[in-house]
Amino acid sequence: MYERLYIHEWIYNAGAVAMLQLDSQQEIKVNANRLDVPMEWIEQLPQRLFDYLIESYSRAQNTLEWLQKTMNYARKNVDEKDKKQQTAFKMSIDRFKSTLKDSLAKVKKYFEEEAIEAERLEKESLEALKDKNFELLEHLMREIQILLEKKEVDEKITLNYVKAVILAPASGQVSFLNVTKNAATRQEQQQIFYTDFVEPVLIELRLRTWIEQQDEEQLFSFLRESEYIIAKEWRKAHKKATAIDFEWFEQYPKCTALPNHWGTLPFEEKIFMPLASTSLNDRWFGHKDHIQVISPLARLLLFLSPLGCTRYRKKTANSEEMVFAFLHVEGDCEESLQRNRAFSKIMHNENSLIEALRGTHEKQQQIEKARREVTVLIEWFTESKAKKTLLEYRWIEERFYKYVLNENYISQVYPMEFREAIVQQHLRNYDTKMLIQQELYEQLKKDIGRNTWGVYQCLRIRELMMGGSTVEQQKSLTDRMYATGHALRLSLTSNDVSNSGQNEYKASNSKKLDASIYRILNAAKSGNRTLFFELVIRLNILAGRKISKEFAQCLDREVVNDAKFATMSLAFVAGLMAVQTKEEEKKDGENN
């Protein structure tokens, strides 16, 4: 017997990908957006799920790797010869202490027999660290490893971590995710999960099968004895029934996610918190027709959905959050699985959104060159205590891969934070000129190590995204204006070396030029074309150079729109600021 699922929306696709991740024996049959899941597979889901969680998110392995890493870093800087080494040593031992105390505190909380051993190891490790006795600390680390890798210890700590950090952001404190269940054994938590999530799916599957087969005996026996909600409602409506009215079951609406299932559960916030559904409000105000209803199987997919996503740290405007991201391929669960596996692997190894997106696209091109599929990147996080949710959808088009993730451009953008910010802005389909302006101001503050080559690459990407292949096939406005700005700088600063031997202090042409650049950049930022034009003319007259025809056109808004003026002005400023060769700037960028 199979449970058939037709997947359409991204949240259920994430749950389907999670199911396929758990299906190590490939028992689930996949055909485009259709999944045929054996009934026996669903019955065994609790065991599969808990095995997967413990194996994939083992806290023992993660903790030991982090302890070893911080200890090695502390040992490397143990001499504390200078302020830099002192800071590095203090930071590493603080992290070591914090991780050690936190992990052993969990052992002491749940395991009485191991608590004494954990207390001893913590005390001796801290003393060895204080004495900078790393040989003893290495020995103690092996004992800590034995303790944390004990099966019951690792299972308990890992499950509590996964519940709080991976599953709870989507489902809150439901079922075994409730903190009151943290002390329960693995088997007890598996049973709670089975009762709350798996059993309702199996009951409704059997019910629909009996109805389709007109098996009145089995159905009548279940409806008279079961405490399931459908059985209770049937007994209330048929108090003296001696036969089954099969048409009565048609009253149940279809599930909004899986149309071939009944909708018996209201789609409420506690089922999938990031969507913040208002079903309860609709019920309160009497708008029952507005309530979306889903099936137990749809609820199970929503519960599993975080496991189909990739989790990583992302900088937002005012903070840094751990977000869940999912690459959704419309109408193809298998392709969604492959892309998200590649995405997760690259994010884990490279910790770079750019590399992850590029890697998944390259894989897609290798597997399927004939078909063009729409990919959506969904990023979300939710913090229930602060009542805060972020949910962003980004359509990833072919031109994004072609231009933004182009190795010839994006790999030359430094620093890394600026590179990631540019990619995020293009993902949102926003203009990147504000980020580029901000980076130019930052670079202008530097006397040495100034890097405008990365800004130039970002401007090339920006122009390509706006102009596409027509810009790609010719020398772009960015190229011309950057070269014009750099040539003007060379003309204006050529006398700096010859004047350096004079006794009387005189500001160099480079410093004077930087003051002019600041005013030009302000004019470009505010869109003041007249002031921009006047300042550029002054510099060209001072250098004895002819005015480029592009500058004369910048005053005509019909010829040069705002987007084109931004390209022209920022590329010119970037070239005017460039104090190093392309090779020098690239080398400095890679080192920073």
N, C-alpha and C positions, 0 to 999 in steps of 0.2 A: 504494500500500500504506500502511495506517494502523496505528499502534500505539494500541490503545484502553486508556484508563486510567479506573478508577472510584476516585474519591477519597473517603475517609471521615475519616481522622484529621487533626488540625490540622497535624502536621509535614509530611505529604505535601501537604496543602492549601497550605501556605506554598511548597513547591516548585512546585506547579501554578501559583500566583500568579506566581512568578518566571518560569516558562515563558511565561505570558501577557504579562508585562512585556517579555520579549525578542521576542515575536511582533508586531513593528510592522506587518507586512502582514496580520495577522489570518488566517493560514493554518490555525491550529488551530481545530477546530470544538468549541464548548462547548455542552453541554446538561445543565443542572443540575450534577451532580457527575461527569459523564462528559466526558472529553477525547479527541478523535480527533486524534492527532498524525501528520502525514505522515512517511513514512520519510525523504524528502529533507530535511525540516526538521531531523530529528535528525542527519543526516549533516553539515549545515551549522552545527550548534550551536556548535562551537568558534569559528568566525568571528563568529557572532552574539554569543556571550557576551563575547568579548574586546572587540569594538566597543562593546558596551553598558557594560562596566566602565570603559573609558577615557573614554567620553563622559559617563557619569553621575558618576564619582568623580574627575574630572581634578584632580590635585594642583597643577598649574600655576595654574589658575584660583583654587583655594582659597587657595593660598599668597600669590598676588599680592593678593587681596582682603584678607587678614589683614595683610600688610605695609603696604598703603595705609591701612588702618583704624588701625593702631598709630602710623604716622607722622603721620597727621592729628591723632590724640589728643595726641601729643608736641608737635606744633606749637602746638596750642591752649593747652598749659600751659607753653610754653617760657620765659615770663617768670619763673616760679617765685616769684610775689609772696608767697605764704604757704605754710604747711606742707602744706595740702591740694594745692596746685599742684605743690609739690616731690615729694610722694608720687606723684601722678598722672604726672608727667613721668618719674620714675625707673621706675615700673612699665611705662609704655608703651615706653621705649627698651630695657628688659630683654627685653620680649616681642619687639620688633622684632629685636634681636640674636639671640635664641634661634632664631626662625623663619628668619632669613636664614642663619645658620650651618648649621642642620640641613638646609635645602633644598639649599644649595650644596655641602655635604659629600657628598650623594648624587650630585650631578653629577660631582664630582671622583673619586668611588669607581668609577663605571662608564664614564666617558667621558674618555679620555686627551686628545683634541683640545680638548674644552671645559674641561678642568681648569684650564688657564692663565688663560682668560678668567674662570672662576668665582673663582679666587684673587684676581685683580685687582679684580673687582667687590666682593668681600667686604671687602678691605682699604680701598678708597676709600670704600665706604659707611659703614664704621665710623668712618673719619676725619671724614667729613662730618657724621655724627651727633654725634661728639665736639665738633666746632666749631659745632654747631647751624646748619649750612649746609643749609637745607632746599631751596633752589633747586637746588643741586648734587645733593642726594639724589633729587629728582624726576627729574632727568636720568638718574641711575644706575638708578633704578627702571625706566625705559623699556628700558634695556639688559638688566636682569635679566629683564624680561618677555620680550624676544626670545629670551634663552637658555632660560628654563624652558618656553616654548611651542614649542620645536623638537619636531617630531613624535616622534623617537626618545627624546628626554629625557623628555617628558611620559609617553609610553607606559611606559617602564621604571619611573619613580618611582611612577606611578599603579598599575601592576600589583603592584608590591611592597607598596604600601600596602594595596590591597584584599585581597591574599592574607593579610597579617598581621592586619589589623584586622577585615575583614568575613567572609572565608571560613574562616580557620583556627580561630576560636572554636568552630565547629561540627564541622569535619572534621580538626583537628589538622594534622600535617605530611605528609599523604598526597600522592601524585602530584606535580604541579608546585607545590604549596604548600610543599614542603620548601625550607628556606632555601638548600640547596645549589643549587637551580635559579634563584635570584635573578639570577645573572649570565647566564642563558640568554636568547636573543633571544625576541621575541614568538612567532615562527613555531615555534621549538623548544618553547616552553611549550604552544602550541596543540596540537602533535602529541602531547605527553605526555598532555594532557587527553583527546584523541581516543582514544588507545590504552587509557588506564585507565578511562574512563567511557563513551565513546560506542560504541566498537567492540563491547564485550560486549553492549550493548543491541541493536545491529544483528544480531549473530551469532545471538542467541536468537530474535529476530523472524523471521529467515530459517529457523532450525531449526523453529520451530513451524509456519511456513507450509508447509514441505516435508512435515512430518508430516501436517498437515491435508489436503494435496493428494495424499498417498501418493506423493510424487515420490522414488522409491527411487534413481534415478540421481544426482541432485544431492546427496541426503542421504548416500549411500554414499561419494561422492567427498570430501565434506567430512569425514566421520568418519575416513576413512583418512589424510587429509593434515594436518588442523588440529591445532594445539597447545592448543586451547581445552579447558578442564577436562572438559566433557561428552564431547568426542571422545576424550580420553585415557581416561576411565572406560569408554567404550564399547569401545575397543580392548582394554583390560585384561579385560573380561568376554567379548569375542567375538574371540578370537585367530585363529580359523580361519573366521570367518564369510564366507559368500558372498552372503548376503541380509540384509535389514534385518528385525529383530524390533521392530516398532513398539510392542508392548506394553511393551518394556523401559523406555521413556521415562516410563511412568506411575509409576515408583518415586520420581520427584522430587516432593517435597512442594510444596504451593502456597505462594506468597509470602504472608506474613502481612499485607502492605500492599495488594497488587494480586492478588486471588485468581485472575485469569486468566493469571498468569505463574508460572514455576517459582521455587521458593526455592532458589537455588544458593549464596547467601552468608550466613554467620552474621551476625546483627545484633549487632555488637560496638561497644564504646565508640568506637573509632576511626572508625566510620562516621557516628555522630552523638553527639558527646561529651556534650552536656547530659543525655542520658538515661542515660548510664553503664551500658549494658547489661552483664549478667554472663555472656554466652554462653561466654566462655573459661573461667570458673569452672565452669560446668555441664559443659563438655567435660572439664575436668581431673578432676572428681569422678565422671565416668562417667554424668552425667545428660543424655545426648544428646537424650532426648525433650523436655527443657525448652528446648532451644536454639531461639530464633526465627530463622527464615531469611527472607531477602528476595531479590528479583530485582535484576539490574543496573539496571533502570529505577527501582526504588524507591530504590536507592542514589544514582542520579543526582538524583532529586527531593530527597533529603536534603542532597546536596551544594549544590544551588541554593537551598535554603530560606532562608538568611540574606538573599538578594536580594529575597525576598518580604516581608521584615519591615521595620520602621522602627527605626532605631537612635537612641537619645537618652540623655542623662545623667540618672541617677536617684539620689536620696539614699536610702541604706539606713540602718540603725540606727547603724552606726559608720563608714561610709565613703560614697563616691560612686562609682558604677559606670556604665559604658556598657552599657545593656541593649538587647536585641533584643525588639521587641514585635510581636505579630501578632493581628489581629482575625479570628477564625474564625467563619464563618457555615456552620452545618451543612448539607451537601447542596447548596451553591451556590457553585461556583468563581468564576463571573462576578461575583456580588455581593461575594464576598470580595475580589476584585481591586479593585472600585470603592471599597469602604470603606477598604481599605489604601492605595490611592492618595490618597484624600482625607485620611486620617489622616497619612500621610507628608508631604503638602504643607503641612498646617496646622502640624504639629510643626516643620517646617523654617522656616516663616514666623513663627510665634508662639512657638515653643519652650515650649508650654504643653500639658500633657496634658489639661487641662480643655477648652480650645478645640478640640483635636483630636478628643476623644470627642464633644463637642457637634456639631461640624461633620459627622462621619460619620453621626451619628444623624439630623440634619436632612436629609442627602442621602438616607438610607434612607427617611424619611417622604415625601419628594418623589417618589421613584421607585416605591415600593411601599407603598401605604397599606392594601391589602387583607390582605396576608400578615403573620403575626407570626413572626419568626425569632429563634432563640436566637443571641446573639453571645457569644463567649468572647474575652477579652483574655488572651493568653499573653505573659509577660515572662520572658526568660532571659538569663543570661550565664554564661560558663565561663572559668576561668583554669587552664589545664592544669598550669602550673608549680607553682601553689599547691594544686592538686587541689581546687579550689573551684568549685561550681556552684550557681546559683540558678535555680529553675524554678517560676513561679507561674501558676496558672490563676485567672482571675476571671470569673464569670458576670455579664454586664451585663444587668440586668433593666430593664423599662420604667420602674419607679419610680425607678431610679437617674438616668435621663435627666430624668424629670419633676421630681424634687425636688433632687437633688444638683447637677445641672448647670443648674438653673433660674437664668436671668439675674437675676431679681429678688432672689435670695438670694446665690448664690456670688460674683457680681461685687462685692458689698459687703464681702467678707471680705479683710482685710489683716492682716499683710503677706503677700506672695505665697507665701513659704515655708510659712506656716501654712495658706493656702488649698490648696496642692498636697498637703500632709500630710493634710488633712481628706478630700480626694478619694480619696487612696490608701487611707485607712482604710475609707472606705465601699466602695471597690472590693473590699476583702477581707471585707466584711460584718462588720467589727468595730465595737464601740461606740467612739464618738469622745470619750467623757467625759474620758479621761485627757489627751488632747491639749488639750481645752478648759480643763481644770484648770491644766495647765502654762502655757497662754497667759494665763490670768487672773493667775497668779503673776508672769509677766513684765510684764504691764501694771500690776500693783500697785506695781512698783518705780519707775514713772515718776511724776514730780510734774506734768509738763506733757506734752501730746501723748498722753494716755492714750486708747486706742481699745478700747472694749468693744462697739461696735456690730457689729463683725465677729463677735465671740464670740456675740452675740445671734442673728445670722443662722445661725451654725453650730448653735446650739441649736434653732432653728426647723427646720432641715434634719433634725437628729437626731430630733426629735419626729415630723416628717412621715414619715420612713423607718420609724419604729416604729408610727405610728398610721394612716398613709395618708390616704385621702380624708375620714375622719371628723374628723380634726384640721384638714384644709384648709378645711372648710366652716364652721368656727366659730372664735371667738377662742381661741387655744390657751393651755395652761398657761404656756408660755414667755412669751407676750405679757403675760399677767396678772402673772406674778411679776417680769418685768423692769420693768414699769410701777410695781409696788408698791415695788421696791427703789429706783428712781429718785426716786419721790415722797418716800420716807423720807429719802433723801440731801438733797433740797432743803429739807426741814423742819429737818434737823439742822445744815445749813451756812448757813442764811439769815442768821445773825448775824456771819459771818466778816468781812464788809465793814465793818459798823458798829464792830467792835472793832479794826480795823486801825490807827486813829490813836492808840491808847494807847501811852505811853512804856514801860511795864513789859512785858517780853516774856512772852507767854502763848501756848502752843501753840494753833493754830487748831483749830476743830472738825473741819476736813477731815483734819488730821494725826491727831487722836484717832480719828476715824472709820476711817481706814486701818488703825490698829492693831486695831480691832474686826473689820474686814473680814478681816484676816489670820487671826484666830482662827476666824471663821465659815467661811472657806474651808478651813481645816484640819479643822474638824468635818465639813464636807460631803465632803471627800476621804476621810476615814476612815469615813464612814457613821454617825457618832455623832449620831443624831437628837435625843437628849435635850439634849446640849450646844448643838447648832444651835438648837433651839427656845428654850432659855434665853437665848442671846445675842441672838436676834432680839427676844424679849420685852423685854429691857432697853433696846434701841435704840428700840423703839416707845413704851415708857413715858417715856423721855427726851425723845422728840419730841412726846409727848402725843397719839399716834395710836392708833386701835383696831387690834387684832390681826386680820389677815385669816383667814378660816375655813380656808384651805388650810394654814396653819401648824398649826392644831389637829389637822388630819387626818394630818399627817406622822408622828405618833407611832404611828399604827395601821398596821402592816405589811400587814394584809389589805386596807386601802383604798388605801394608797400603797406600791407595791412599790419595789424598789431603783432600777429604771430611772426610775420616776416621781419618786422622791426626788431623784435626780441632776438631772433636768430642773428641778425646783422650786428646789433649793438653788443651782445654778449660774446659773440665769436671775436669781434674786433678787440674788446677789452681783454679777453683771454690771451690773444696774441700779443697785445701791448704789455701784458704782465709777465710774459714768459721770459725768465732770466737764465734758463738752462736749455740745453739741447734736448731733443726728444729722448735720446738714450739716457741722459742724466736724470731727467724727470721720471722716466719709467723705473730706473734703478732705485731712486729715492722713494717712489711710491710703493714698490715691493717691500722695502725695508721698514715702512711705517704702517 
